[in-house]
Amino acid sequence: MKTISLLVLISLFLGLTGFQERNKKEKKAKQQLEMAQLIDSGKFRFVARSANSELGNFNQLSSNYDLVFDSLQITAFLPYYGRAYHVPYGGSGGVKFDLKAQKIDKEWNERKKMFYIKTQLADSQDSYSIYLTTGLDGFADLKINFRNRSWINYYGTIEKIESDKK
């Protein structure tokens, strides 16, 4: 009797762990599909967690710094830790703009399972070349090249744009 109950208990335990494995894989696949759909829609938010400049500065970011892609409209509120060659007097500091891109190039690398997104923006102050690399896990690398400043890299995550309902 003890052997039968022990066998039933072991088979029950092994059966439940098999379901958990399948559920983990299904959950991960669902999250990856949602991330791919979010990036493909062109409406998402890159939230910066750290920054690395050409000067070698590596800074952990504590505030809510982000770059928002809303179709062709791109809004940036990011810190800047690099060298500026020419900036206007009394400039706002950081990387701050709200500009419309002419086009946004998206490329999917099947082998690496990565999205590569690039675009060019310009205003009266500077021009920006934006390169965003992201995987299906939601982690991303953002590089911005400027005309009047040295480049800077940001590391962070991709999130949905939260609608402001107040």
C-alpha positions in Angstrom: 0.0 0.0 0.0 2.8 2.4 0.8 4.5 1.6 -2.5 1.3 2.4 -4.5 0.7 5.6 -2.7 4.4 6.6 -3.1 4.2 5.8 -6.9 1.0 7.8 -7.2 2.6 10.7 -5.4 5.7 10.6 -7.5 3.8 10.4 -10.8 1.5 13.3 -9.6 4.6 15.4 -8.8 6.3 14.7 -12.1 3.1 15.4 -14.0 2.6 18.8 -12.4 6.2 19.9 -13.0 5.8 19.0 -16.7 2.8 21.3 -16.8 4.8 24.1 -15.2 7.5 23.7 -17.8 5.0 23.9 -20.6 3.3 26.9 -19.0 6.7 28.7 -18.7 7.5 28.1 -22.3 4.0 29.2 -23.4 4.2 32.3 -21.2 7.6 33.2 -22.7 6.4 32.7 -26.2 3.3 34.9 -25.5 5.5 37.7 -24.1 7.8 37.5 -27.1 4.9 37.7 -29.5 3.5 40.7 -27.7 6.9 42.4 -27.8 7.2 41.7 -31.5 3.7 43.1 -32.1 4.4 46.2 -30.0 7.6 47.0 -31.9 6.0 46.3 -35.2 3.2 48.7 -34.4 5.7 51.5 -34.1 4.0 52.8 -30.9 6.3 52.1 -28.0 8.5 53.7 -25.4 12.2 53.1 -24.7 12.9 53.7 -21.0 16.6 54.3 -20.3 18.2 52.6 -17.3 21.8 53.6 -17.9 23.9 55.8 -20.2 27.4 55.4 -21.7 29.1 58.3 -23.5 32.1 58.5 -25.8 34.1 59.9 -22.9 33.8 56.6 -21.0 31.2 57.8 -18.5 28.8 55.0 -17.5 25.9 56.4 -15.5 23.0 54.5 -13.9 19.8 56.5 -14.4 17.3 56.8 -11.6 14.7 59.1 -13.1 12.1 58.4 -15.8 14.1 59.1 -19.0 12.6 57.9 -22.2 12.3 58.1 -26.0 8.8 57.6 -27.3 8.0 56.3 -30.8 4.5 57.1 -31.8 4.3 56.2 -35.5 6.5 58.9 -37.1 6.4 61.3 -34.1 9.5 60.8 -31.9 9.8 62.5 -28.5 12.9 62.4 -26.4 13.6 63.3 -22.8 17.1 61.9 -22.0 20.2 63.1 -20.1 23.4 63.8 -22.0 26.9 63.1 -20.6 29.2 63.7 -23.5 31.1 66.5 -25.2 29.2 69.3 -27.0 31.1 71.0 -29.8 28.5 73.7 -30.5 25.4 74.4 -28.4 23.2 77.4 -28.3 23.5 79.8 -25.3 21.0 78.9 -22.6 20.2 75.5 -24.1 17.9 73.2 -22.2 20.6 70.5 -21.7 20.1 66.8 -22.3 18.5 65.3 -25.3 15.1 66.9 -25.6 13.0 67.1 -28.8 9.6 66.4 -30.2 10.1 65.8 -34.0 8.5 64.0 -36.9 10.6 61.6 -38.8 10.4 61.3 -42.6 10.7 57.6 -42.3 11.7 54.9 -39.8 13.6 51.9 -41.1 12.8 48.6 -39.2 14.7 45.4 -39.9 14.2 42.0 -38.3 17.2 39.7 -38.0 15.9 36.2 -37.8 19.1 34.5 -36.8 19.8 36.9 -33.9 16.1 37.4 -33.1 16.7 41.2 -33.0 14.9 44.3 -34.3 17.1 47.1 -35.8 15.4 50.4 -36.0 17.0 53.6 -37.4 15.9 57.0 -38.3 17.2 60.5 -39.0 15.8 63.7 -37.3 16.8 67.3 -37.5 15.7 70.7 -36.0 17.3 74.1 -35.9 19.7 73.2 -33.0 21.1 69.8 -34.1 20.5 66.7 -36.2 20.0 63.2 -34.7 20.8 59.7 -36.1 18.9 57.3 -33.9 19.7 53.5 -33.8 17.7 51.2 -31.6 18.5 47.5 -31.3 16.0 45.4 -29.3 15.3 41.7 -28.7 12.1 40.0 -28.0 12.8 40.0 -24.3 12.2 43.7 -24.2 15.8 44.8 -23.5 17.2 47.4 -25.8 20.3 49.5 -26.8 19.8 53.0 -28.1 22.6 54.9 -29.8 22.3 58.6 -30.8 24.7 60.4 -33.1 24.6 64.1 -33.2 26.0 66.8 -35.6 27.1 69.1 -32.8 27.9 66.6 -30.0 29.6 63.3 -29.4 27.6 60.1 -29.5 25.9 58.5 -26.5 24.5 55.0 -25.8 21.5 54.2 -23.6 20.6 50.8 -22.3 17.0 50.1 -21.1 13.7 48.4 -21.8 10.9 48.6 -24.3 7.4 49.3 -22.9 3.9 50.1 -24.0 3.0 53.8 -24.2 0.7 54.5 -21.2 -2.3 56.6 -22.1 -2.9 59.6 -19.8 -6.4 59.3 -18.5 -7.0 62.0 -16.0 
